[in-house]
Amino acid sequence: MTHKKSSPSLTHGCLLIAVALTLAVPASASWKEKVLYSFQGGTNDGSVPAGGVVFDSQGNLYGATTYGGAASCAPIGGACGTVFQLSPPAQKGGAWTETLIYQFQGKGSNDGSVPNSGLIRDAAENLYGVTAYGGTGDCVLLGVKAGCGTVYELSPPAQKGAAWKETILYSFPTANQGYVPNGNLVFDSAGNLYGATVFGGSKRTTCDKFYGGQCGTIFELSPPKTKGGKWTEKALHQFAGVAPGKQYGDGANPNGGLVLDNKGNIFGTTFYGGNASGGCGPAGCGRVFELQRPALGGGAWREKVLHNFDGQEGATPAAGVIFDPKGNLFGTGFGGGSGYGVVFELEKPSGSGLPWEIAVLHRFSDGNDGANPAAPLVFDGSGYLYGTTQTATNRNAQGNIVRMKPPIREGGSWAFSVLYTFAGNPDGAQPSSRLVLDQDGNVYGTTEDGGSGTNCGFGDCGTVYEVSP
């Protein structure tokens, strides 16, 4: 769980027909990258950004780091993690200013530890995220009670320069309710939060024995009805994985980064589970799922399988999916295809009872185009798709930012291009976060490795970057 280079994301350390439209990869040398901040690690700074960044209304960027900060979170690497703010320069061309607005204290303080997702923001500028460990729960890691994870809120100060206030909205009490929450949260229109835990749940099956064999959950967190009350958690679905000797089963190890449709149904992916008869082994190749909201309040949510990957059209999706305006879903497989991952589309069926149809929009080759996409995709206002690859061995590159242009005619090919290739220290490396675009079309994100900070033990400390056309 602590070695970031062995997995598609930090919280997957223990996780490890379609028409291919693979195209040439034109260079896009006109795009330029700028490292806005290089983390330095240690007790005074964060290290290894956990997800992407989010803007506030003033143009500041916020994010979380998995490590760094208070060194009181043994056995998980010692450091508990941080939340940071990056403020833009007063004059064009100046340096961005980083401020740690919160340092997690870990289970010993009943606080969270090891944040492993990006942040979301509400209309009042409050920030929300999850930590993989910490809290008041009784989960044990390496023989030590490390906690089962938390959902937290950070509220801005009333006066500039004062401290942000952290509130733990929910501590997972046991692994049965969920263990290792992961990925960005999402609000519905009623103010409920939805998220995923990689492990945990009541169904002890064949998933990672190190984490109790539990395959993960999708949860809902409902706000209190009266101010100052407690948030209420409910497990909407508990994954069961694939039973020994079976070719198919339930999903396993959901990634978080869920999306909701206009009816409040939930869509996401699982890293494992589903089809175990393909080229992915008995754990399965992963799936895209829908959780359908019950017609009556208090009823059971129903899981619907939208697609089980078989390895040929992708495998082991490490991030969730996103909608286009027509209701089609787009995502990536960390593996599968030619062995280095894919970009896929699931076309929404035209009638009730019809299946979602998958098309592979790009098969990564581990050449100029890169390999192993681990981050969610994002659309711009013109329908272009943006994403990243975690690695790219060609020219010893350290990952790419990629873009796909939609076809001019329906059924045509998406044009693939690389906007920027990371070079490693002092540049960034291993971009694995959701990207965010500003109104000028500039792209912002984080890298798990690279940068000028080298005091992080297992590699460089990571960066926040901007890529501009």
PESUL-V97559 format. One record per backbone hydrogen bond with DSSP energy under -1.0 kcal/mol. CO is the residue of the C=O (numbers start at 0). NH is the residue of the N-H. E is the energy in kcal/mol with one decimal. If there is no record, write none. Layout:
BEGIN
co nh e
CO NH E
CO NH E
END
This chain:
BEGIN
co nh e
2 5 -1.4
8 11 -1.8
11 14 -2.0
25 417 -1.2
27 30 -1.8
31 467 -3.0
33 465 -2.4
36 463 -2.2
41 68 -2.0
44 68 -1.4
45 40 -1.9
46 66 -2.3
47 65 -2.9
53 61 -2.0
55 58 -1.5
59 55 -1.8
60 85 -3.0
61 53 -1.9
62 83 -2.7
63 49 -2.6
64 81 -1.4
66 46 -1.8
67 80 -2.8
69 79 -2.3
72 75 -2.0
74 76 -1.5
76 78 -1.0
77 72 -3.2
79 113 -3.2
80 103 -1.9
81 64 -2.5
82 100 -1.7
82 101 -1.5
83 62 -1.7
84 98 -2.5
85 60 -2.7
86 96 -2.3
90 93 -2.2
96 86 -2.8
98 84 -2.6
101 82 -2.5
105 108 -1.8
105 110 -2.5
106 109 -2.3
110 134 -2.9
111 105 -1.8
112 132 -2.3
113 131 -2.8
115 182 -1.1
119 127 -2.2
121 124 -1.9
125 121 -1.9
126 153 -2.6
127 119 -1.8
128 151 -2.5
130 149 -1.3
132 112 -1.7
133 148 -2.1
138 145 -1.3
138 146 -1.5
140 143 -1.8
143 140 -3.3
145 133 -3.1
147 179 -1.6
148 171 -2.1
149 130 -2.1
150 168 -1.8
150 169 -1.6
151 128 -1.8
152 166 -2.7
153 126 -2.7
154 164 -2.2
158 161 -2.0
164 154 -2.8
166 152 -2.5
169 150 -2.3
172 137 -2.2
173 176 -1.1
174 200 -2.5
178 198 -2.4
179 197 -2.8
183 256 -1.2
185 193 -2.1
187 190 -1.7
191 187 -1.8
192 220 -3.1
193 185 -1.4
194 218 -2.4
195 181 -2.6
196 216 -1.4
198 178 -2.0
199 215 -2.3
201 203 -1.1
207 210 -1.2
207 212 -2.6
208 211 -1.7
212 204 -2.2
212 206 -1.1
214 252 -3.5
215 238 -2.3
216 196 -2.2
217 235 -2.5
217 236 -1.4
218 194 -1.9
219 233 -2.3
220 192 -2.9
221 231 -2.4
225 228 -2.1
231 221 -3.0
233 219 -2.6
236 217 -2.1
240 249 -2.1
242 245 -2.1
246 275 -3.4
249 273 -1.8
250 240 -2.0
251 271 -2.4
252 270 -2.6
258 266 -2.8
260 263 -1.8
264 260 -1.8
265 290 -3.1
266 258 -2.0
267 288 -2.6
268 254 -1.8
269 286 -1.1
271 251 -2.0
272 285 -2.7
273 248 -1.5
274 284 -1.5
280 283 -1.7
282 272 -2.7
284 315 -3.0
285 308 -2.1
286 269 -2.1
287 305 -2.1
287 306 -1.8
288 267 -1.9
289 303 -3.2
290 265 -2.5
291 301 -1.7
295 298 -2.0
301 291 -3.1
303 289 -2.5
306 287 -2.6
309 278 -1.1
310 336 -2.3
313 310 -1.9
314 334 -2.2
315 333 -1.2
321 329 -2.3
323 326 -2.1
327 323 -1.9
328 345 -3.3
329 321 -2.0
330 343 -2.8
332 341 -1.5
334 314 -1.7
335 338 -1.5
335 340 -2.0
339 371 -3.2
340 363 -2.3
341 332 -2.0
342 360 -2.5
342 361 -1.5
343 330 -2.0
344 358 -2.3
345 328 -2.5
346 356 -1.3
350 353 -1.6
356 346 -3.1
358 344 -2.4
361 342 -2.2
366 369 -1.0
369 365 -2.1
370 390 -2.1
371 389 -2.1
377 385 -2.6
379 382 -1.6
383 379 -1.8
384 403 -2.6
385 377 -1.7
386 401 -2.7
390 370 -2.5
392 395 -2.3
393 396 -1.6
397 429 -2.7
398 421 -2.9
399 388 -2.1
400 418 -2.5
400 419 -1.4
401 386 -2.1
402 416 -2.3
403 384 -2.6
404 414 -1.9
408 411 -2.3
414 404 -2.8
416 402 -2.6
419 400 -2.6
421 397 -2.6
423 426 -2.7
426 450 -3.2
427 423 -2.0
428 448 -2.4
429 447 -2.1
435 443 -2.7
437 440 -1.8
441 437 -1.9
442 466 -2.8
443 435 -1.9
444 464 -2.6
446 462 -1.2
448 428 -1.8
449 461 -2.5
452 460 -2.2
455 457 -2.4
460 47 -3.4
461 38 -2.1
462 446 -2.0
463 35 -2.0
463 36 -1.7
464 444 -1.6
465 33 -2.8
466 442 -2.8
467 31 -2.8
END
